[in-house]
């Protein structure tokens, strides 16, 4: 059975012939990466958090996507002038998605904002702005034409970690499109990758029975050029296939 992979979305205004309209959006890079790995992508619109368990019980895996910042009040943060793109309804839904997935051990690939909101949902907190709050922290939000599709930042992975074994290396070049990151990991999550300024770039579950992959970079933009990026989606779809078979 081909596994169905839910992809969290964000709301954007899109131009139509009758004016700007709010829309549920997911960039094609996410859905195409799932298809390439052998899964069926299913876009999850922003919904009331109470509806999340009924929606997710029909799925075999989840991609938690990137986007704007998580509302500081969700992790008792003080906020920061650089915080942008907060959408409380999305935050509430994504927190519910993370909690359900963790409780059911549903396979998850959490990307950028996804790893941040999952960490918050499970009891961790965030660095509100890396450059101003991390000693020696450098600009992680690299922008410009082609920046998302270029692996330009080096990260180090812990020896023996799941990702080091998956990638076959403890050093990897990735892209970087964020200004926030995990500060204190949630209980049950273990940091396994760091950038050169010490910022956490990946975490894994301490419970080996949960097929959870959490990365701070954007592998969906690198699947065409980087084998490590493809392997993340391959691993998710493989775990989701096992999940589907064992229903």
Secondary structure, 3 states (H helix, E strand, C coil): CCCEEEEECEEEEEEECCEEEEEEECCHHHHHHHHHCCCEEEEECCCCHHHHHHHHCCCCEEEECCCCCCCHHHHCCCCCCCCCCCCHHHHHHHHHHHHHHHHHCCCEEEECHHHHHHHHHCCCCEECCHHHHCCCCCCCECCCCCHHHCCCEEEEECCCCHHHHHHCCCEEEECCECCCEECCCCCCEEEEEEECCCCEEEEEECCCCCCEEEECCCHHHCCCCCHHHHHHHHHHHHHHHHHHHCC
